[in-house]
C-alpha cells in the first residue's frame, strides 16, 4: 500500500512539473512575464524548464526518485521565494495557482525525501568511506 501511495506522490510531482514545460519552452506570455520580472529571461526560463524536466525524469525512476525529489524541492523553494519576495502570490490574475502548485510540489517532494532519507544517509556513508 505504501509503495502505491508514494508512486502516486511521485506521479503528482512529475505531472505538475511536466505540465509547466510547454509554457516555459514555448515562450508563453505568462512565462516570459515571470522570468522578465525576475530579470532572467530567456536563460532562466530555459534553465528552469530543463531542470524541471530532469527532476521529473529522476523522480519517476524508483532508483533515482530521491534525487529527483531533492531537485524538485530545491527548484520549488526558489519558485516559492520568488513569489513571496518578487512576483507576489497572484501572478497575472492566476488566483495564486502557480504559487499553490509550487507549494504542493515542494511539500510532496519533501515527503518523498523524508521517506527516502535512509538512501541518502547510506550514500553519505559510502562517500565518506
C-alpha positions as CSV (number, residue, x, y, z in Angstrom):
1,X,0.0,0.0,0.0
2,X,2.8,2.4,0.9
3,X,4.5,1.9,-2.4
4,X,1.3,2.8,-4.3
5,X,0.9,5.9,-2.2
6,X,4.5,7.0,-2.9
7,X,4.1,6.2,-6.6
8,X,1.0,8.5,-6.6
9,X,3.0,11.2,-4.9
10,X,5.8,10.9,-7.5
11,X,3.3,11.0,-10.4
12,X,1.7,14.1,-9.0
13,X,5.1,15.9,-8.6
14,X,6.2,14.8,-12.0
15,X,2.9,15.7,-13.6
16,X,2.9,19.2,-12.2
17,X,6.5,19.8,-13.3
18,X,5.9,18.3,-16.8
19,X,2.7,20.3,-17.5
20,X,4.5,23.6,-17.0
21,X,7.3,22.7,-19.5
22,X,5.1,23.6,-22.5
23,X,4.7,27.2,-21.2
24,X,8.5,27.5,-20.4
25,X,9.7,26.1,-23.7
26,X,7.1,27.6,-26.0
27,X,7.7,31.1,-24.7
28,X,4.2,31.6,-23.4
29,X,3.5,35.2,-22.4
30,X,2.9,34.2,-18.7
31,X,6.4,32.5,-18.5
32,X,8.1,35.4,-20.3
33,X,6.4,37.8,-17.8
34,X,7.6,35.8,-14.8
35,X,11.1,35.4,-15.9
36,X,11.4,39.0,-17.2
37,X,10.2,40.2,-13.8
38,X,12.9,38.1,-12.3
39,X,15.3,39.6,-14.8
40,X,16.5,36.2,-16.1
41,X,14.5,35.9,-19.4
42,X,15.1,33.8,-21.5
43,X,18.0,31.9,-20.0
44,X,16.4,31.5,-16.6
45,X,13.2,30.2,-18.2
46,X,15.1,27.6,-20.3
47,X,17.3,26.6,-17.3
48,X,14.2,26.2,-15.1
49,X,12.4,24.1,-17.7
50,X,15.4,21.9,-18.3
51,X,15.9,21.4,-14.6
52,X,12.3,20.6,-14.0
53,X,12.4,18.1,-16.9
54,X,15.4,16.3,-15.3
55,X,13.8,16.3,-11.9
56,X,10.6,14.8,-13.4
57,X,12.5,12.0,-15.1
58,X,14.6,11.3,-11.9
59,X,11.5,11.2,-9.7
60,X,9.8,8.7,-11.9
61,X,12.6,6.2,-11.8
62,X,12.5,4.3,-8.4
63,X,16.3,4.1,-8.1
64,X,16.7,7.9,-8.5
65,X,13.5,9.2,-7.0
66,X,15.2,10.8,-4.0
67,X,17.5,12.8,-6.3
68,X,14.5,14.0,-8.4
69,X,12.7,14.9,-5.2
70,X,15.8,16.9,-4.0
71,X,15.9,18.7,-7.3
72,X,12.2,19.4,-7.3
73,X,12.2,20.7,-3.7
74,X,15.2,23.0,-4.5
75,X,13.6,24.3,-7.6
76,X,10.3,24.9,-5.9
77,X,12.0,26.6,-2.9
78,X,13.3,29.1,-5.4
79,X,9.9,29.5,-7.1
80,X,8.2,30.0,-3.7
81,X,10.7,32.6,-2.6
82,X,10.4,34.3,-6.0
83,X,6.6,34.5,-5.5
84,X,6.9,35.8,-1.9
85,X,9.6,38.4,-2.5
86,X,9.3,39.5,-6.1
87,X,6.3,38.2,-8.1
88,X,3.6,38.1,-5.5
89,X,1.4,35.1,-4.7
90,X,-1.1,36.0,-7.5
91,X,0.6,36.4,-10.9
92,X,-1.3,37.9,-13.8
93,X,-4.7,37.1,-12.2
94,X,-4.0,33.4,-11.8
95,X,-5.6,33.4,-8.3
96,X,-2.4,32.0,-6.9
97,X,-2.4,28.8,-8.9
98,X,1.3,28.8,-9.8
99,X,2.2,29.6,-6.1
100,X,-0.1,26.8,-4.9
101,X,1.3,24.3,-7.4
102,X,4.9,25.2,-6.3
103,X,3.9,24.6,-2.7
104,X,2.3,21.3,-3.5
105,X,5.4,20.1,-5.4
106,X,7.6,21.4,-2.5
107,X,5.7,19.6,0.2
108,X,5.3,16.3,-1.7
109,X,8.9,16.3,-2.7
110,X,9.9,16.7,0.9
111,X,7.6,13.8,1.9
112,X,9.4,11.7,-0.6
113,X,12.8,12.9,0.6
114,X,11.8,12.1,4.2
115,X,10.7,8.6,3.2
116,X,13.9,8.0,1.3
117,X,16.2,9.5,4.0
118,X,18.0,6.2,4.6
119,X,19.0,6.1,0.9
120,X,20.6,9.5,1.4
121,X,22.3,8.5,4.6
122,X,23.7,5.4,3.0
123,X,25.1,7.4,0.1
124,X,26.7,9.9,2.5
125,X,28.3,7.0,4.5
126,X,29.5,5.4,1.2
127,X,31.1,8.7,0.0
128,X,32.8,9.3,3.4
129,X,34.2,5.8,3.2
